[in-house]
Amino acid sequence: MNARLAAVAVVLVSIVAACGTGGGEPLDVRALIAGAPSRPASGAGSLDDASDVATGGLGAEGTSTAASPGAAGAAGAHGADAGGITGSGPSAGTVEIGVRYVTGADQLVNLLGAQGFSVPDTKAMAQAMIDDINARGGLAGLQIVPVWHAYDASDPAGTATQEQTACSFFTEDHHVPVVVSPIFSSEVLQTCLAERGVVLVDENYGFFDMALAPDTYFVPGYPDPVRAAGALVDDLVARGFFGDTPRIGITMKDSPDRNRVAQGIEAALARHGLKVADEIRYTSDHPEAIGSGILRFRATGVSHVFVLDIGGLESGVLMQAAEIQGYRPKYALDTRNSLDYLRKNVPVAQLHGAAGLGWFPASDVGRGPGAEPGEPEARCADVMRAAGVELRDSGNDRIAYATCDVFLALAAGANRGGAVDAGAIRAGIESLGAFRPTGTFASRFGPGRHDGTTHARRIAFDDGCACFRYAGDLVAIG
């Protein structure tokens, strides 16, 4: 699987995160698959209503009451697209915002072999939210005019090149004040927009670093990965996951973003008198490191393994190779591993004893117990259905919720701040405090706090149902 297929998998397994290295380029998963043995796996609503900002809606304090010029949804018909600009730019009473979506996925789906997921129309999902927000007064009284830019999953140019092009399109061709990205982004887009003072509201479930764009980058539904990793270690220790004499390993692509998280895991383990005994580090150029690393882990008795991956593809490659070699450690996982994807696409024996923390039910348990829609999720699904967007599976749910989340966070910030510019949006989002996102449990914003997620639930693989299940109450993750 080449780099662009890794990006398609992001959609298929419900990732809206960057599969980026330090330079923003996705991992060449095809090279990993070629370098490691594998085998087939087993086994019409409004978002307003009476809710307030704290519950994820835009009522009361969150919704502007200014008159809305033009018919609801008209802005969506006159937006600009990277494939051909229409219209002459925003007029009085409107504001252009950048919106990213995915194309080119359908032709590549069969190459992935992923089970249990379908490719949704991410542009239609975004348009549904734009129409809904415009019908309720827009952003600080301004109707949204979307400036569309596609991430082409079939483009061999790769992530870094496409994101650089997107940044130029948004900032030089259109001068938008904000970009919404319910699909994924890497540090290339994050830093490029930040250098130009453009806000990016992103549902990124990659290994992002908030310090790269501390004033303009916002992630409502996912926690800083180092903070999440520390919480994962602390909770697993409290649960007795590691036993008395563990030999702990980490597997990861060798890149700066994951190195940062690995260091966080090591620091958290050290607080409990534990340490990492060995690592598997691989790259697209050296995928054979997976196979040789598994042999070494097995020979030296590595019993517990952290898998630093986003979306499950790399986790799946690793587990397929481990099964071939008869190696079955206990895996420490979280939402970023896309647990529902794993249970559908890897040998069930590999998941025995796997445990961790999950904060996004559609990715953790699919549509199983614990993923019952709350009010924000039900309202999001209503908006999608009213716009004719069918949610066919949990992967579709995941991306729909992410789309609702980023638009609601932007609207809450702009309406609180009273304008659609970087300073007002930042002030508005920082003033929100507790915020009920769409798709996850709880978030909190404040000065210097721009990644929201605050709580997760314990999760473990259940051999009886061959699925992941939540257990216990919410766990604070900072």
N, C-alpha and C positions, 0 to 999 in steps of 0.2 A: 504494500500500500504506500503510495507516494505522499508527499506533503499535503497536496490539496485534498486527498482522500481522508487524511487525518482531520481536516477541517470539516468535511462532510459528516464524519462520525460524530463531531461535536453536535450537529443537529440531530442525528439519528438517536444518540443516547442521551438527548436532552441537555447537552452542555451549552451554556452561553458563556463560554470562557475561552480564553486564548490558549491555544496549544503552543505557546511561544517559548523560545529560548531567550537568553538575554538580548539577542538581536531581533526577537519577534518572529522568528521562523519556526514553523511547526516541525515536530519530529517526523522523520520518514518512517512511518510504521511498516510500510511494505518491506523496507530493509530489515527491520526487526523480525518480521515474520519469516523472511527468507533466511535469517541467520539463527533462528531458534526453532526447534521441532515443535510441531503442533498436531492436533487431531481434532475431529469434529467434537463439539461440546455435547454433553448430555443435558441428558436432561434439559328576549328583547329587553334587555335590562339596562339600567344606568348604573354607573359606579358612584353615584351621588347618594341618593336616598337620604337617610337621616344619620349616616355615619359621620364621624369626625376624623381629624387627622390621625389621632392615636389608634384608630381601628383601620387605617388604611384607606379611608374614603376621603372625599374632599368637600364635605358639608361644613356647616357652621364657619369655623375659622379658615378652612382650607379652600373654599370655593369663592371665586370672585363673583360679585353681584353686578359688575359693570355690564352695560348693554352689549350685546354681541352683534357686530355688523355682519350682514350677509346671512345666508341660509346655513344652517348647520351642515357640516360635511362639505361645503363648497370648496373650502381650502384644499381638501384632498384631491379634488379634480384638477387643480391648477398648480400642483407642485412641480418642482424641478427634479429631473432624474439624470443620473450620470450617463444614461444611455441616450439622452436627447432632451435638452432643456426646453421647457415650454413656459410661456408667460414672461413677464418683464420684471419679476422681482416683487417683493412685498409692497403693498399699498397701505394707506392709513388704516389702522385698526387690525392689521395682521402682523405676524412675525414669522420669518422663516426659521425653521430648526432642522438640523441634519438628522436623518434617520437611516440607520444601516439595516440591511436585510440580506438574506442568502439566496443566490440563484445557482443553477447548474448542479443541483444535488441529485435529481432523479436519475440522470444517466450514469451515476456512479454508485448508486445504492447497492446494486447486485454484487459489485466487487468487494464490498465490505463483509457480506455474509452475516450481518447483524440480525438477530431474531427479536421479534416483539416490538418493533418500532417502525413508524412511517414518517415520511418527510412532510412537514406542514408548510403552509404558505405563510412565511414570516412577514412578507409585505402586507398581506391582507390582515394579519393580526395587528400590525402596527396601525394600519389605516382604521381599523375598528376602534382603537383607542383614541386616535386623533379625532375621529368623528364624535365620539362620546364626550371628550373634553371640550371640543368646540361647541357642542350643543349645550354645555353647562357654563359657558362664559369664556372658555379658552384659558390662556395663560395670562394672568393679571389683566384680564379684559381684552386680550388680543387673540384673534383667531389664528390657529396654527396653519402655516403653509409648509408642508413637508418638502424638504430637499432630499430626495432619495439617493442613496448610493449603495450599490449591491456589492457584497462580497461574493465573487464568482468562484464557487468550489471547483469548477473545471478548469480554472485558469492556472497554467503551470508557473506563472510568475511568482506565486507564493504569497504568504501572509505579509511579510515586511514590505514588499513592493506595493501590494494592493493597499495596505494601510497608509503608506506614504502618499499614494495617489489620492486616497480618500481625504486625508488631511488637507492636501492642496485644493481639492475640489470644494471642501467645506469652508476653507479660510481665504482662498484667493478668488475663486469663481463666485462665491456666494456670501462670504463674510457672516456666517451664521454665529449667533452668540452661544449656542448650545448644540450638542450632538447627543442623540439617544441611541444606545446600542444594546438591544435585547438579545444579541447573538453571541458575541465574544469580542475581546480586543486584546492586543499585546501592548507592551511598553512603547512600541513604535508610535501607535496612535495616541496613547495616553500622554506621552511627553511632547509630541508634536503639537497637539491641541493646547496643552498647558503653556507651551512657549508663546502661543498666540492669544492667550487669555480666554480660550473657549472652554466652556464647561462640558464635561463628558459624564453622563449618567449611564452606568454600565452594570449589567447583571453578570459580572465576571466571576466564573468559578475556577479560574486558573490561580497560579501562585503569584498574584499581583503584589506590588509593593506600593503602599499608599504614599510613601515618601517621595516617589517619583513625580507626583503632581499633587502636592498637599493642599492647594487652594482651589483646584478646579475639578478634581476627580471624586466621584461619588458612587458607592456600591451599596445599594439598599438591602440586598437579600443574601449576602455572603460575608463571612468574617475574614479579617486579615489572616492569611494562612499560618503565620507564625503563632499568633494568638490561639488559633484553633488547634494547632499541633500541640501546644503546651497543655491546653485543656484536655485533649485526647489522652495524652500520656498520664496526666494526673488522675483522670477517671479510670483508665484501665488499671492503674496501680491500685486504686481504691477497690476495684472489683476483684482483685486477685488474678487478673488475666495472665500475668507473667509467671506465676508460681514462685517456687523458692530459688531455683537456680537456672534462670533463663539465659539463653545465648541469643542475643538480639541482633537482627540484621536490618538494613535499609536497602531497597532497590529504587533506582532513580535514573533518569536521564541526567547526564552530567552537564548542567547548565547553571548559571548564576542564580536564577529564580528558585530552583529546587535546592541548590546548595544552602541558600538562606533558610529554607524550611528545615532541612536536615540539621543544621546547626541549632535551630530551635528545639527540635526533638532531642538532640544530644544534651542540651542544657536542661531540659525538663527531666530527662531520665537521671541526670546527675543529681538533681534535687532529692531523688529517691534512692540514691546509692547504686544506680544501674548505669550501664554503659552500652554503646554499640560495639559489638564484637567484629562485624565485617560489613562491607557494602558491595553491592553490585551497581556499577556505574556504566552506562552504555550510551552510545551515540549512534546516529544514522550510519556513520562511517565504520563503526565497530559494534554491530549488533551481536556478534558472536560472544560478546561479554556476558550476555544473558545466560547462554547455555553453560559456559565455563563457570560463571558465578554460581549457578544453581548446583553444579557438581561440587563446588567448594563448600557452599552452605550445607549441603547434605553430608559431605565428608566430615565437616567440623562440628556438626550437631547444632546448627543454627535452628532454634526452635520457634522463634517469633519474628515476624517480618513486617515492617512498615513499607507500604507501597506508595511512593509519591508519584501520583498519576492524576490526570484530570480526564474524566469521561469513560474510563474503563478499558479503552483499547490496549494500552500498554499493560495494564493489570491482566487483561485477558491473555495477551501473548506470554507473559511471565507464567501465569498459572497453567496454560496449555503445556508449555515446556516443562514445568515442574511435574505435571502429571505423567508425562512421557517418561520422566526419570524416576518416578515413584517417590517424589519428594513432596510432603504435605505438612508444611509448618502451619502455625496459627497466624493468620493475617490480621494486622491492626489497620483498620480502614475508616474512612469517613465519607461524607456526601460526595466529595470530589472524585472518589473512585466509581461513582455511579453504580450503587449496589444493586439496583433493580436490573440494570444491564448485565452485571456479572452473573446474577443468578439465572439469567436466561441464556448466557453465552459461554460459560466455562464449565468444566466437569464438576459435578456437585461435590465430589470427594475433596476438591481443593478448598471448598468453603467451610468445611467442618471446623468448628471452633473459631471462625472469624468473628470479630467483634469491634465495636468502635462507637462513634458518635455520628448522629445524622441530624441535619437541620432543614432538609428540603424533602418532604415526604414523597413527592412524585418521583424523585430520583432515588430515594432510599427504599421505599416499599411499593412503588408503582401505584396501583389502585387498591392495594391491600389494606388490612387493618392499620389505622393510624394515619391514613391519607384521606380520610373523609373530609370533603371540602368544608371549610369554615365560611363565615360571611364574605370575606374578601375574595376567596376562591370562587364561591358560587356567583358572586356579582361579576367577576371577570369572565367566567364561562358564559353567563347570560349575555354579556356584551359581544362575545365572540359569536355565539349562536345567532343573535339578532343581526349580525353582519354577514351571516351565511358561512362562517368559519367553523368547520366540523372538527371537534377534538376526538380523534379516533383512538388514542391510546395514551398511556401515561407520559410518553415522550412529548406528545402534542400538548398535554396538560402543562408539562414543565415549561415549555417555551411560551405558551399563552400566559402563564402566571408571571414569567419573567418580563414579558412585554407589558402587562398591566403594571407590574412593579416599578419599572423605570419611568413610565409615563406618570404614574401617580406620585412618585417621589419628586419628579420635576415640577409637576403642577402644584404640589404642596409647597415646595420651596419658592417658586415664582409668585404664587398667590400670597404667601406669607411675606415675602420680600417686597412685593408690590411692583416688580418689574422683571423683564426677561433679559438680565445681564449677569455677568459673573458675580459681581458684588452682591446684588440683590438675591440671587439664587443661593449663594453661599450663606448669607445671613438668614435667609428663610429656612433652609434645610437645617442649619445649626440650631435654630430656635425650636425645632419640632420636638426635641426630647424623645420620649417613647413614641414608636411608630409601628403600627401593625402592618407588616409588608404582605404582599400577596404571594403565597406559596410556601412560606416558612413560618416560624413560630413568633418571633419578636425581634425588633430592632430598636436601636437608640442612636440618635444623632446629637451632636453638640459641638462646641468649638474644638477643633482638632480631631473630632470623631466623625469621619466621613464614610467608614464602612460600618454597616449597621448591626449585623446579626449579633444577638446577645445570648441566645439559648439554643440548646440542642436536646436530643433525647438519646438515651442509651439504645444501641441496636446490636443484634447478634444474629447469626445464621441459625435457623431452626431446622434441624435435620428432618423433623416430622413432616413439614410442609415443603421442604427444600426451598425456603424463602427467607428473607430477612424480616425480623419482627422487632418492633420497639418494645421496650420494657421500662417501667418506672416513670417518674415525673421528669419535668424539664431540668436540664443541667445547665448551670451558668457557664458560659464560655467567654465572659468578659465584655 
